[in-house]
Amino acid sequence: MPENAPVPLNRIERVLTAMIATIMGLSIIGIVVVMIAAGSGVEMKGGIWPTLVLIGYIGLPLAFVLIVVFLIVSTTRRRRLARDGER
């Protein structure tokens, strides 16, 4: 196998990538909406606002953990491919 040959993503990596992008996107949108609402003087104690704040607090750290998991899975698979290619 050539050194610079692209390694295709497997199903787990594609799912992790989609989860990371979705969670990060929703978290950033939630944070921006909460900042705009707070700047506009909206009462944040009821309705959907506590949920949006919670998504912002939990979403980005969860996305970071998923990025670490993605790196571990990807590195393990690439090492396994390199080891099998030497045989």
C-alpha positions, 0 to 999 in steps of 0.5 A: 500500500502506498504511503500517501494512499487515502484511507476510506472511513468506515461506518463507525467513523462516518457515524461519529463524524455526523454525530460530532457535526450535529451536536456541535452545530446545535450547541453553537446555534443554541448558544447564539440564540441564547446570547441574542435573546439575553441581549434582547431582554427576554425572560429566561426562566421559562419556556424553551430557554433552560433547554437551550442553555443546557444544550450549550453547556452539555453539547460542546463538551460531549462533542469534544469527547466524541472527537477524542473517541473518533481519533482513537478509533481512527488511529487504531484502524489505521495502525491495524491497516498498516500492520496488515499491509506489512504481511 
